Amino acid sequence: MVRRVLAVWVLGWSLAVPVRAQQASSTEGALFLLLPVGARGVSMGRAVTALDGPESAFWNPAGLTGVSRHSAVFFRGGQSIGGETTAFSLVLPKAGVGAMGMSYLLHDLGDQELTDANGNYRGTISVRNHVGAMSLAGAVMASLSAGMNLKMVRSRYDCRGNCDNPGTTATTYALDAGLQLRPAPDRPLKLGFMVAHLGPALQVQDIAQADPIPGRIRLAASYDVLTLIDDNPLFQGWLSFEVQQRLRDRGPTAFYFGSEFRAGEADGEDMLMLRAGAVLHGDVGQASGNVGLGIRYERFELSVARGWVVSGLEESPPIHVTLALTF
């Protein structure tokens, strides 16, 4: 009975993500790789592949080229499919060379009590997913930058107590590769391209149980529309649009829309940022609309994002917080 309860619970979680995923294939594994990370990306509806910044380690590593100062970034947020994500990223740029980053992500689904046929407590099951990444980025030419992530991906199921099955671990490796282009130096237009999550299948016990990881391809564009009204450098208004498709088993295309209003010098220490975004046919059952606020003061930057339309397992829209320190 204990083994059956464990198998049913693990299988229930495995099926929960594809059921809630509007675009994810039912044969894919490691769907937690599709979860959004970072308040800026979440509040802009994930339409950030063409933008730079320290969050780019989780969106498009080519964007790390635009980071001019050493940055340590902490991420925390709930997920609409369940669980919470905690992540950390360290970005170390070097003028004239590029940037290197190191990141870690934990997706914690929490604990579930395991009982026998009589309802007696036998143990506790926990499910945690881990991603460790090394990022490299640099300028290929004045208007083109490139970046890549090398990632180790691990999913761990543990049972503590009087358990017939103490747990299972599945591990694989993945690669992200991205480009960012400014096609016209005199125009505030940015283009982004990204191939995400390339790698061998996530294998639990044998080849028959290995599921391919969710490879994706993304195309994005971003434009500062405020330059059409006023060329004041203290104000920027970026509109972003992004499309995403699976690399295998093509399905409906996902569309992402984002906006970010900035007040302050682009390279200055103080800035206010207002953000909003929306997702149409997204990968994971997240809020379809999001809003956010960012404040940069001297060496610190705080960003908060919240969904305003709920679609998922959470009773209330998840909140994401990002805290960055430059040094």
Residue, then its C-alpha position, 0 to 999 in steps of 0.5 A: m500500500v505504501r508503494r502504491v501511494l508513493a507511485v500514485w503521488v509521484l505519477g499525479w505530479s508528473l501528469a499535473v504539469p502537462v495537464r496545466a501546460q497549454q503548450a507543453s508536450s505530454t511526453e516531455g520531462a523536466l517541465f520545471l525548466l519552463l517556469p518563469v524566474g525573476a520579477r522583471g521577466v514575469s511582470m513583462g509577460r516573459a517577453v525579455t529575450a531581446l533585453d539585457g540585464p542580470e536576469s538574462a541568465f534565466w532568459n537569454p544569456a546573450g543579455l549578460t553582455g549588457v551588464s556593466r557592473h558585477s551583480a549578485v541577484f536573488f530571486r524568489g517567487g511562487q509558481s502557478i502550477g505549485g511550489e516555490t522557486t528560489a534562485f541566485s545568480l552572480v554576474l561578473p562582466k569584464a570590459g572589452v571581453g564579455a561576462m561570466g555568470m554562475s546561477y542556481l535554481l531550486h524549485d521546491l514542491g513541498d512535502q506530502e505525508l505518506t500513510d498506510a491503508n489505515g491512515n497511519y503516518r509512515g513518512t514524508i515525500s518531498v519533490r525538489n528540482h535543481v538547476g545549476a548553470m554556467s553562463l558566458a556572453g560577449a560581443v561578436m561585433a558592435s551590434l551583435s552579442a552572443g551567449m550560452n548557458l551550460k546547465m546541470v538539471r536534476s529532479r529528486y524525489d525523497c521519502r523520509g521515514n518508514c518507506d519502501n522506496p527511499g527516493t529517485t533521482a533523475t539527472t541530465y545536462a542542457l545547453d542554452a544559446g542566444l543572440q541579441l542584435r541592434p540592426a540600426p544603431d540610430r534606432p532603439l530596436k533590439l532583436g533576440f533569438m534563443v534556443a533553450h534546453l537542448g540536451p539528452a533526455l531526463q532519465v530516471q531508471d532506464i532508457a524506456q523511462a527517459d523523457p526528452i527535456p522541453g527544448r524551445i526556440r524563441l524570437a523577440a523584438s523590443y522597441d523604445v516607443l517613447t523616442l517617437i514622441d520625445d528624445n529625452p534620455l531620462f525616459q524610456g518606454w520599451l514595448s516587447f513582443e516574443v513568440q515561442q515554439r517547441l523544437r519537437d512535436r510542434g504545437p500552438t505558438a506561444f505569444y508574449f507581450g511586455s512593456e517597461f517604462r523607465a524614469g532615470e538615466a539608463d546608466g545611472e544609479d537611480m531609476l524607477m521602472l513600471r512594467a506590465g505584460a501578458v501571455l497568450h497560449g503560454d507554456v506553463g499555467q501561469a497568470s495570463g496578465n502581470v504587473g510589476l514595479g522596479i526601483r534602483y537606488e545606488r547599488f541596490e535594485l528591488s523588483v516585484a511582480r504579481g499576476w492579475v489574472v489567475s490560471g493554475l493551481e494557486e488560489s491567489p496570483p503568485i508574487h515574484v521578488t528580485l533583489a540585486l546588488t551591484f559591486 
